[in-house]
Amino acid sequence: MAVKPSLIDQLSVRLSAAIFAALVVLSGLWMASEYADFRATSEQIRADGQARLKNELHQIVSDAAAMIEYERRRTEDRVEQILRERVDEAHAIAMRQIALFGSKMSRPDLEALVRESLRPIRFNDGRGYYFAFNTEGVEQLFAARPELEGKNMLGLTGARGEFVVRDMLDIVRAHGSGFTRYYWTQPGKPGNDHLKISYVRTLEPLGWVLGTGEYVGDMEESIRAEVASRLSAVRFGEDGYLFVTRGDGHSVVGPHAGRNPVVEGNKNAADLIRRFQETAKAGGGIVTYDMPAGYGQRPAGKAAYVLDVPDWDWTIGATTYVEGDNALLAAQAVALSQGVMVKLAIGLAVATMLGGVMVVVIRTVSRRAARDSQSLESALTVASDQLKDIDLGGLTFAEHERFAVAANRLIAKRRDAEQALSERSHELERINDELERFAYVTSHDLQEPLRTVQLFLQMLERHLGDNLDQDARDYIGFAVQGAQRMRANILSLLNYSRSGGALLTPESVDLGELVASVRASLKSAIDSCGAEIVSGPMPTIVCDSVQIGAVFLNLVSNALRYRHPDRALRISIDARKEGEFWLFSVADNGIGIPAEYHQAVFEIFRRFNKPGQESGTGIGLALCRRVVEGHGGRIWLQSDGDGATFFFTLPDVQPATSP
């Protein structure tokens, strides 16, 4: 047995610990205050850094977005400017050739010279070419489709029904030159509804309309490429740059331009692009992230500000690493940690010194208390056996004296309680003996008059013989049956009173064999009604075999008595383990028991039976409940009108095994 520390030791240790803890708490509060200041400073630095970084990135992205919007808005202006310049160049070429060779060549040869001089010219990355037709709408030059030359094109319509050549003629007739817009097929792209702008002007010496055109989409692609090239060159800070992604995840601008993580299967990078796009479409904002692996950059923390460019299906952003503020915070954290360690060492030294002084003082004062404690311990040891009062004269401290006075009161109360308990036990033994004698005497004395009444009624019936009419015989029969029922009730009441005592013979009982014996004792009743009894596996537990056998006997007998007249009786007996108990059930398909009787049937002399059915004494189920509860279990029933199931539990007490 472990030896517990003395009061002196406990006081010394606990008071020293309390002092030490107080100093530690004060030191902790001091350090917590400084740590709170550090946290506030750190948060302010972090907030200022994030605000500064956000503003910087926001400004860079906003400038880039403004440039994109400017270039996008002037797409058609650039198209018109380029077209005008190209047509003016072609007009100058034609006019120079006319000036040089107009007087030396025939009209057809001059037209051919001009035509073939302009035919091979290409511009706008090879997309642009020249066309010409006369005032009647006959095609004179069509560099992209020479097979149409010589054909009248006045009836030519665009994708939306506009007359392309006729509209051009109307413009030059009215103004000498101008722009037209129509929708046309575009090489390499599906559909025929692509916006195209053309510029035309008259070539008066030949009576031609000279022009060229450009698809707005092609020019927009060129402008996007130019803008992307300009954005790719933007750098800021030590490692900041711009990036652009399309809606399908394809990188347009940035270190990874030309790659698509969605297609490549890089889930982390694809998820990051989706975050960029969702933030941009929600109005723009800051996104913090760790650089995904596999893209040639160190996997450190970064921040990006993103905006949406819906007309071009672009998400544009500016990004940079966020290590600067983190490095500053880390340096401050190291400095704080070093300061905390120094302060902690000082606090521990002071606490140790004061604790030592207090231990010496406490041990000096507490030795006297130890003597009182030893005296109390000896006196209590004697009092526990002899119920002798503690002597107060040898105690020094008032606290110990009050403790001894309280102990003496307890000793006196214990003496009184033991005396009262002894007297009460004797009284209960006497009452139990009298009740047992009363039960037996009552049983004998009440049965004797009943036997006399029954005997004389039967003698009266034999004496009068044929002189009795049928009513008289019925009356005598009713009286005899009443006496028999009264005698059965008295015997049942006697059995019920006996069942309330302790277990008569607690022993190891095989409940399977016990159920078999119950079936054997009821064999004649079972055979007479053709009942089927099914029994599952039963356990072996410690119980009173006579009392538990009576429980099974009563439940099976009730099922036989209250069977349904229109169906064959089937009784099922089962058992299953539930925790520390066995749950037993006896189910039948009889007439059932109404819900309002589910509790009442377990009360003494409470019976349920339909008119015309045999009635029991009203003791059986009450006896079952008394036996089951006496074994530490409980009993209940369930019935829905198509039979009844009685459940009861018994503790899983196993027989002791031999060593």
C-alpha positions in Angstrom: 0.0 0.0 0.0 1.4 3.4 -1.0 2.4 5.7 1.9 0.6 9.1 1.7 2.5 12.3 2.4 2.1 14.0 5.7 0.3 17.2 6.3 3.6 19.0 6.8 4.9 17.8 3.4 1.6 18.6 1.7 1.5 22.1 3.2 5.1 22.8 2.2 4.7 21.5 -1.3 1.4 23.1 -1.9 2.3 26.5 -0.5 5.6 26.5 -2.4 3.8 25.5 -5.5 1.2 28.2 -5.0 3.9 30.9 -4.6 5.7 29.6 -7.6 2.5 29.5 -9.6 1.7 33.0 -8.6 5.0 34.3 -9.8 4.7 32.3 -12.9 1.2 33.8 -13.5 2.6 37.3 -13.0 5.5 36.5 -15.3 3.0 35.0 -17.8 0.8 38.1 -17.6 3.8 40.3 -18.2 4.9 38.2 -21.2 1.3 38.0 -22.4 1.1 41.8 -22.4 4.3 42.1 -24.5 3.0 39.3 -26.8 -0.2 41.2 -27.2 1.7 44.3 -28.2 3.8 42.2 -30.6 0.6 40.7 -32.1 -0.9 44.1 -32.5 2.2 45.4 -34.2 2.5 42.4 -36.4 -1.2 42.6 -37.4 -0.7 46.3 -38.2 2.4 45.5 -40.3 0.6 42.7 -42.0 -2.5 44.8 -42.6 -0.4 47.8 -43.9 1.6 45.4 -46.1 -1.5 43.8 -47.5 -3.1 47.1 -48.1 0.0 48.4 -49.8 0.4 45.3 -51.9 -3.2 45.3 -52.8 -3.1 48.9 -53.9 0.0 48.4 -55.9 -1.3 45.3 -57.7 -4.7 46.9 -58.2 -3.1 49.9 -59.8 -1.0 47.8 -62.1 -3.9 45.7 -63.2 -6.2 48.7 -63.6 -3.6 50.4 -65.8 -3.3 47.2 -67.9 -7.1 46.8 -68.1 -7.5 50.5 -69.2 -4.9 49.9 -72.0 -6.8 46.8 -73.1 -10.1 48.7 -73.1 -8.5 51.5 -75.1 -7.1 49.2 -77.7 -10.3 47.2 -77.8 -12.4 50.3 -78.4 -10.2 51.6 -81.2 -10.2 48.3 -83.1 -12.6 49.5 -85.8 -10.8 52.8 -85.9 -7.5 51.0 -86.6 -9.2 48.8 -89.2 -10.5 51.9 -91.0 -7.2 53.7 -90.8 -5.3 50.7 -92.2 -7.8 50.1 -95.0 -7.8 53.8 -96.0 -4.0 53.7 -96.1 -3.8 50.5 -98.2 -6.5 51.7 -100.7 -4.7 55.1 -101.0 -1.5 53.3 -101.7 -3.2 51.2 -104.4 -4.8 54.3 -105.9 -1.4 56.0 -106.1 0.2 52.9 -107.8 -2.6 52.8 -110.3 -2.5 56.6 -111.0 1.3 56.5 -111.5 1.0 53.7 -114.1 -1.8 55.5 -115.8 0.3 58.6 -116.0 3.3 56.7 -117.4 1.6 54.4 -119.8 -1.9 55.8 -120.4 -1.0 57.4 -123.7 1.1 54.6 -124.9 -1.2 51.6 -124.3 -4.7 50.6 -125.3 -7.4 50.7 -122.7 -7.6 46.9 -122.2 -3.8 46.7 -121.9 -3.8 49.6 -119.4 -6.5 47.9 -117.3 -4.5 44.7 -117.4 -1.3 46.4 -116.3 -3.1 48.1 -113.3 -4.8 44.8 -112.4 -1.7 42.7 -112.5 0.3 45.3 -110.6 -2.2 45.2 -107.7 -3.0 41.5 -107.7 0.1 40.1 -105.9 0.1 42.8 -103.2 -0.7 41.4 -99.7 -0.7 43.1 -96.3 -2.1 42.5 -92.7 0.0 39.3 -92.3 -1.1 38.1 -95.7 -4.8 38.5 -95.1 -5.3 41.7 -97.0 -5.7 42.0 -100.8 -7.3 44.4 -103.4 -10.5 44.2 -105.4 -12.0 46.4 -108.1 -15.2 46.6 -110.2 -16.6 49.0 -112.7 -19.6 51.2 -112.4 -21.9 48.5 -113.7 -20.8 46.1 -111.0 -18.6 43.9 -113.1 -15.7 42.5 -111.2 -12.3 43.7 -112.6 -9.9 42.5 -109.9 -10.5 39.9 -107.2 -7.1 38.7 -106.0 -8.5 36.1 -103.6 -10.9 34.6 -106.2 -9.9 35.4 -109.7 -12.6 33.1 -111.1 -15.1 35.8 -110.3 -13.4 38.5 -112.4 -15.6 39.5 -115.4 -18.8 38.7 -113.6 -21.5 41.1 -112.5 -21.6 41.3 -108.7 -24.5 43.7 -108.2 -26.7 40.9 -106.9 -24.1 39.7 -104.4 -25.5 39.7 -100.8 -23.9 39.3 -97.4 -24.9 36.9 -94.6 -27.6 39.3 -93.4 -29.0 40.1 -96.9 -27.1 43.3 -97.5 -26.1 44.1 -101.2 -22.3 44.3 -100.9 -21.2 45.7 -104.3 -24.4 47.8 -104.8 -23.8 49.5 -101.4 -20.2 50.2 -102.3 -21.3 51.9 -105.6 -23.8 54.0 -103.8 -21.1 55.3 -101.4 -18.6 56.2 -104.1 -21.3 57.8 -106.3 -22.4 59.9 -103.3 -19.0 60.7 -101.7 -16.3 59.4 -104.0 -15.0 57.1 -101.2 -16.2 55.6 -97.9 -16.5 52.6 -95.7 -19.0 49.7 -95.8 -19.8 47.0 -93.3 -21.2 43.6 -94.1 -21.2 40.0 -92.9 -19.2 37.5 -94.9 -17.6 34.1 -94.8 -14.1 34.0 -93.2 -11.4 31.6 -94.3 -10.6 29.0 -91.6 -13.6 29.9 -89.4 -17.1 28.3 -89.3 -20.2 30.1 -90.4 -20.6 33.1 -92.8 -21.7 35.8 -90.3 -18.3 37.5 -89.7 -18.2 41.3 -89.7 -16.0 42.8 -92.4 -15.2 46.4 -93.1 -14.2 47.6 -96.6 -12.9 50.9 -97.9 -13.6 51.9 -101.5 -12.7 54.9 -103.7 -13.1 55.7 -107.4 -10.3 55.2 -109.9 -11.7 57.8 -112.3 -9.4 57.3 -115.3 -10.5 53.6 -115.6 -14.0 54.1 -114.2 -13.3 51.6 -111.5 -14.2 51.3 -107.8 -10.9 50.3 -106.0 -11.0 48.8 -102.5 -9.9 46.3 -99.8 -11.4 44.9 -96.7 -10.5 43.4 -93.3 -12.4 41.2 -90.9 -12.9 42.9 -87.5 -12.2 39.5 -85.7 -8.8 39.2 -87.5 -7.9 42.7 -86.6 -9.0 42.1 -83.0 -6.8 39.0 -82.8 -3.9 41.0 -84.0 -4.6 43.7 -81.4 -4.9 41.0 -78.7 -1.5 39.6 -79.8 0.0 43.1 -79.7 -1.5 43.8 -76.2 -0.3 40.4 -75.0 3.2 41.2 -76.1 3.2 44.5 -74.4 1.8 43.0 -71.2 4.4 40.2 -71.2 7.1 42.9 -71.0 5.7 44.5 -67.8 7.7 43.8 -64.6 7.5 45.4 -61.2 9.3 45.0 -57.9 11.8 42.2 -57.7 9.7 39.4 -59.1 6.3 40.9 -60.0 4.7 40.3 -63.4 1.4 40.3 -65.3 -0.5 37.2 -66.3 -3.5 36.6 -68.6 -5.6 33.4 -68.9 -8.5 32.6 -71.2 -11.8 31.2 -70.0 -10.7 27.7 -71.0 -7.6 27.9 -68.7 -5.1 28.6 -71.5 -2.3 30.9 -70.4 -1.9 33.9 -72.7 0.6 36.0 -70.8 3.0 35.1 -68.1 5.9 32.7 -67.5 3.7 29.8 -68.6 2.2 31.3 -71.7 1.0 28.7 -74.2 0.3 26.1 -71.5 -3.1 24.9 -70.2 -3.2 23.1 -66.8 -6.7 21.9 -67.5 -5.5 20.0 -70.6 -2.2 19.0 -68.9 -4.1 17.5 -65.9 -2.4 19.7 -63.3 -5.2 19.8 -60.7 -3.6 22.4 -58.3 -2.8 24.8 -61.1 -6.3 24.3 -62.7 -8.0 25.0 -59.3 -5.9 28.1 -58.9 -7.0 29.4 -62.3 -10.6 28.8 -61.4 -10.1 30.8 -58.2 -8.7 33.7 -60.3 -11.6 33.5 -62.7 -14.3 33.4 -60.0 -12.7 36.3 -58.1 -12.4 38.3 -61.4 -16.0 37.7 -62.4 -17.2 38.7 -59.0 -15.7 42.2 -59.5 -12.0 41.6 -59.0 -9.9 41.3 -55.9 -6.9 39.8 -54.1 -6.2 36.1 -54.2 -3.4 34.6 -52.0 -2.0 31.2 -52.9 1.1 29.0 -52.9 2.7 28.6 -56.3 1.7 25.1 -57.7 4.5 22.7 -58.3 5.6 21.9 -61.9 5.7 25.5 -63.2 9.3 26.3 -62.7 9.0 28.7 -59.7 9.6 28.1 -56.1 6.5 27.0 -54.1 6.3 30.1 -51.9 3.3 32.3 -50.9 2.1 34.7 -53.5 -0.6 37.3 -53.9 -2.4 38.4 -57.1 -5.0 41.0 -58.0 -7.3 39.9 -60.8 -9.9 41.6 -63.0 -12.2 40.3 -65.7 -12.0 41.4 -69.4 -15.3 39.8 -70.6 -15.2 41.1 -74.2 -12.0 39.2 -74.8 -12.7 36.3 -72.4 -9.6 37.2 -70.4 -8.7 37.2 -66.7 -5.8 39.6 -66.2 -3.8 39.7 -63.0 -0.6 41.0 -61.4 1.2 38.8 -59.0 4.3 38.8 -56.7 5.7 36.9 -53.8 4.8 38.1 -50.3 7.9 37.2 -48.4 9.0 40.6 -47.3 6.4 41.2 -44.6 6.7 37.6 -43.4 10.5 38.0 -43.0 10.0 41.2 -40.9 7.4 39.4 -38.7 9.7 36.4 -38.3 12.6 38.6 -37.1 10.3 40.3 -34.6 9.1 36.9 -33.4 12.7 35.7 -32.8 13.5 38.9 -30.8 10.3 38.4 -28.7 11.2 34.8 -28.0 14.7 35.7 -26.8 13.2 38.4 -24.5 10.6 35.9 -23.1 13.3 33.4 -22.2 15.3 36.0 -20.3 12.2 37.1 -18.4 11.2 33.5 -17.7 14.6 32.7 -16.2 14.4 35.8 -13.9 10.9 34.8 -12.8 11.9 31.2 -12.1 14.9 32.3 -10.0 12.8 34.7 -7.9 10.1 32.0 -7.4 12.7 29.4 -6.3 14.2 31.7 -3.8 10.9 32.8 -2.2 9.7 29.2 -2.3 12.7 28.0 -0.3 12.1 30.6 2.3 8.5 29.7 2.6 9.2 26.0 2.9 11.5 26.6 5.9 8.9 28.8 7.6 6.1 26.3 6.9 8.0 23.3 8.2 8.8 25.0 11.4 5.2 26.0 12.1 3.7 22.7 10.9 5.7 20.4 13.3 3.4 21.3 16.1 0.4 20.5 13.9 1.9 17.1 13.2 1.8 16.2 16.9 -1.9 17.0 17.1 -2.5 15.0 13.9 -0.8 12.0 15.4 -2.8 12.3 18.6 -6.0 12.5 16.6 -5.1 9.5 14.4 -4.4 7.3 17.5 -7.7 8.4 19.2 -9.7 7.8 16.0 -8.2 4.3 15.6 -9.3 3.4 19.1 -12.8 5.0 18.6 -13.4 3.0 15.4 -13.3 -0.2 17.4 -14.6 0.7 20.8 -16.7 3.8 20.1 -14.7 5.7 22.8 -14.8 9.5 22.9 -11.6 11.4 21.9 -9.8 13.2 24.7 -9.6 16.9 24.0 -7.0 17.8 26.6 -4.0 16.7 24.6 -4.7 18.9 21.5 -3.0 22.2 20.9 -4.7 23.8 17.9 -8.3 25.0 17.9 -8.9 23.5 14.5 -7.9 20.0 15.7 -10.1 20.5 18.8 -13.1 21.3 16.7 -12.4 18.3 14.5 -12.3 16.1 17.6 -15.6 17.5 18.9 -17.2 16.8 15.6 -15.8 13.3 15.7 -17.2 12.7 19.2 -20.6 13.7 17.9 -20.4 11.2 15.1 -19.3 8.5 17.6 -22.3 9.2 19.8 -24.6 9.1 16.8 -23.1 5.8 15.7 -23.7 4.3 19.1 -27.3 5.4 19.1 -27.8 4.2 15.4 -26.3 0.7 16.2 -28.6 0.4 19.2 -31.7 1.4 17.2 -30.7 -0.9 14.3 -30.3 -3.9 16.7 -33.7 -3.3 18.2 -35.3 -2.8 14.8 -33.8 -6.0 13.5 -35.2 -8.0 16.4 -38.6 -6.4 15.8 -38.6 -7.2 12.1 -37.6 -10.8 12.8 -40.5 -11.2 15.2 -43.0 -9.6 12.8 -41.8 -11.8 9.9 -42.2 -14.9 12.1 -45.7 -13.8 13.1 -46.6 -13.1 9.4 -45.4 -16.5 8.3 -47.4 -18.2 11.0 -50.4 -16.1 10.2 -50.2 -17.1 6.5 -50.2 -20.8 7.3 -52.9 -20.5 10.0 -55.1 -18.4 7.8 -54.7 -20.8 4.9 -55.7 -23.7 7.1 -58.5 -21.9 8.9 -60.0 -20.4 5.7 -59.9 -23.7 3.8 -61.6 -25.7 6.5 -65.0 -23.9 6.3 -64.8 -24.0 2.6 -64.3 -27.7 2.6 -67.3 -28.1 5.0 -69.5 -25.9 2.8 -68.6 -27.9 -0.2 -69.0 -31.3 1.5 -72.5 -30.5 2.9 -73.7 -29.0 -0.4 -72.7 -32.2 -2.1 -74.4 -34.3 0.6 -77.5 -32.2 0.3 -77.5 -32.9 -3.5 -77.2 -36.6 -2.9 -79.8 -36.7 -0.1 -82.5 -34.9 -2.0 -81.8 -36.7 -5.2 -84.6 -36.6 -7.6 -86.6 -34.1 -5.5 -84.4 -31.3 -6.7 -85.4 -29.5 -9.9 -82.9 -28.2 -12.4 -82.7 -24.7 -10.9 -81.9 -26.1 -7.5 -79.2 -28.3 -8.9 -77.7 -25.3 -10.7 -77.7 -23.2 -7.5 -75.9 -26.0 -5.6 -73.4 -26.2 -8.5 -72.8 -22.5 -8.5 -72.2 -22.6 -4.7 -69.8 -25.5 -5.0 -67.8 -23.8 -7.8 -67.6 -20.6 -5.7 -66.2 -22.5 -2.8 -63.6 -24.2 -5.1 -62.6 -20.8 -6.6 -62.3 -19.4 -3.1 -60.0 -22.3 -2.0 -57.9 -21.8 -5.2 -57.5 -18.1 -4.4 -56.4 -18.8 -0.9 -53.8 -21.3 -2.2 -52.6 -18.8 -4.8 -52.4 -16.1 -2.2 -50.3 -18.3 0.0 -47.9 -19.1 -2.9 -47.7 -15.4 -3.7 -46.7 -14.6 -0.1 -44.1 -17.3 -0.2 -42.6 -15.9 -3.4 -41.6 -12.6 -1.8 -38.8 -14.0 0.3 -35.1 -14.6 -0.6 -34.3 -17.2 -3.3 -35.2 -20.6 -2.0 -32.5 -22.5 -3.8 -30.1 -20.4 -5.9 -28.3 -22.8 -8.2 -27.0 -23.3 -11.7 -30.1 -24.0 -13.9 -30.2 -25.1 -17.5 -33.2 -23.1 -18.6 -33.5 -25.3 -21.7 -34.2 -28.3 -19.5 -36.5 -26.2 -17.3 -38.6 -25.2 -20.2 -38.8 -28.9 -21.3 -40.0 -29.9 -17.9 -42.7 -27.2 -18.1 -43.8 -28.5 -21.5 -44.0 -32.1 -20.1 -46.1 -31.0 -17.1 -48.6 -29.3 -19.5 -48.6 -32.1 -22.1 -52.2 -33.1 -21.7 -53.4 -29.5 -22.0 -51.1 -28.9 -25.0 -52.3 -32.1 -26.8 -56.0 -31.4 -26.1 -55.9 -28.1 -28.0 -53.3 -29.1 -30.6 -50.9 -26.3 -29.7 -47.5 -26.0 -31.2 -44.7 -24.9 -28.9 -41.4 -23.8 -30.4 -38.4 -23.1 -28.1 -35.1 -21.6 -29.1 -31.7 -22.1 -27.4 -31.7 -21.3 -23.7 -28.8 -20.2 -21.4 -27.6 -21.7 -18.1 -27.7 -19.2 -15.2 -27.8 -19.1 -11.5 -31.4 -18.7 -10.3 -34.2 -20.4 -8.2 -35.4 -23.2 -10.5 -38.7 -23.6 -8.7 -39.7 -19.9 -8.9 -38.4 -19.4 -12.5 -40.2 -22.6 -13.5 -43.4 -21.2 -12.1 -42.9 -18.1 -14.3 -42.6 -20.2 -17.5 -45.5 -22.4 -16.3 -47.8 -19.4 -15.7 -47.0 -17.8 -19.0 -47.5 -20.9 -21.1 -50.7 -21.9 -19.2 -52.1 -18.4 -19.9 -51.3 -18.8 -23.6 -53.2 -22.2 -23.6 -56.1 -20.8 -21.6 -56.6 -17.6 -23.8 -56.1 -19.1 -27.2 -58.0 -17.9 -30.2 -61.0 -20.1 -31.2 -60.4 -19.6 -35.0 -56.7 -20.5 -35.4 -54.3 -23.1 -34.3 -52.3 -22.0 -31.2 -48.6 -21.4 -31.6 -46.4 -20.5 -28.7 -42.7 -19.4 -29.2 -40.2 -19.3 -26.4 -36.9 -17.5 -27.0 -33.9 -15.9 -25.2 -31.2 -13.5 -26.3 -28.3 -11.7 -24.5 -28.6 -8.0 -23.9 -25.6 -6.6 -22.0 -25.5 -8.0 -18.5 -29.0 -9.5 -18.8 -30.8 -12.2 -20.7 -34.1 -11.2 -22.3 -36.7 -14.0 -22.5 -39.9 -13.9 -24.5 -43.1 -16.0 -24.5 -45.2 -15.2 -27.6 -48.6 -16.6 -28.7 -51.1 -15.9 -31.4 -54.1 -15.9 -29.0 -56.8 -13.4 -28.4 -54.4 -10.7 -27.2 -54.7 -8.2 -24.3 -56.1 -4.7 -24.8 -53.6 -1.8 -24.1 -55.5 -0.6 -21.0 -54.8 -4.0 -19.3 -51.0 -4.1 -20.0 -50.2 -2.9 -16.5 -53.2 -4.1 -14.6 -52.7 -7.8 -15.4 -49.6 -7.8 -13.3 -51.6 -6.7 -10.2 -53.0 -9.3 -7.8 -56.5 -10.5 -8.5 -56.7 -8.4 -11.7 -57.9 -10.6 -14.5 -58.7 -10.1 -18.2 -60.9 -12.6 -20.0 -63.7 -12.3 -22.6 -67.2 -13.5 -21.7 -67.5 -17.2 -22.0 -63.8 -17.9 -21.4 -62.3 -19.6 -18.4 -60.9 -17.2 -15.9 -57.8 -17.7 -13.8 -57.3 -16.6 -10.1 -55.6 -13.3 -11.0 -52.5 -14.4 -9.1 -50.3 -15.9 -11.8 -48.9 -12.8 -13.5 -48.6 -11.0 -10.2 -46.5 -14.0 -8.9 -44.4 -13.8 -12.2 -43.6 -10.2 -11.6 -42.7 -10.8 -8.0 -40.4 -13.6 -8.9 -38.7 -11.8 -11.8 -38.2 -8.6 -9.8 -36.9 -10.7 -6.8 -34.2 -12.0 -9.2 -33.3 -8.4 -10.2 -35.1 -8.3 -13.5 -38.3 -6.8 -14.9 -41.4 -8.1 -16.9 -43.7 -6.5 -19.4 -45.9 -7.4 -22.4 -46.7 -6.3 -25.9 -50.0 -7.1 -27.6 -51.6 -5.8 -30.8 -54.8 -7.9 -30.8 -53.3 -10.8 -32.7 -51.7 -12.4 -29.8 -49.5 -11.3 -26.9 -45.7 -11.4 -26.1 -44.5 -11.4 -22.5 -40.9 -10.3 -22.0 -38.8 -10.6 -18.8 -35.2 -10.2 -18.0 -32.9 -12.1 -15.6 -29.3 -11.1 -14.7 -26.6 -13.1 -16.5 -25.2 -14.7 -13.3 -23.0 -17.6 -14.3 -22.2 -20.6 -12.1 -18.8 -20.4 -10.3 -16.1 -22.5 -11.9 -13.8 -24.8 -9.9 -10.2 -23.6 -9.6 
